[in-house]
Amino acid sequence: MKSRLGGAAAITATAHKLAVLFYNMLKFGKEYVDAGQDYYEQRYKERMIKNLERRAERFGFQLVQNTQAVGVS
């Protein structure tokens, strides 16, 4: 976050995330469950694909999923 938002905004975003987790634990009695690295990586991949689709559409292109395996020869 720091590289994208800057130091102060990254600290604020992290504090907000912790505050929301703490609030939900207190108000709803929920326990913290770590989603894991795979969950965050999957969300990152989905976000990147969505952004690429938007950019391609803006330039008049359409992304098509490649069904062939790509390997180094």
Secondary structure, DSSP 8 states (H G I E B T S, - for coil): -HHHH-HHHHHHHHHHHHHHHHHHHHHH--------HHHHHHHHHHHHHHHHHHHHHHTT-------S-----
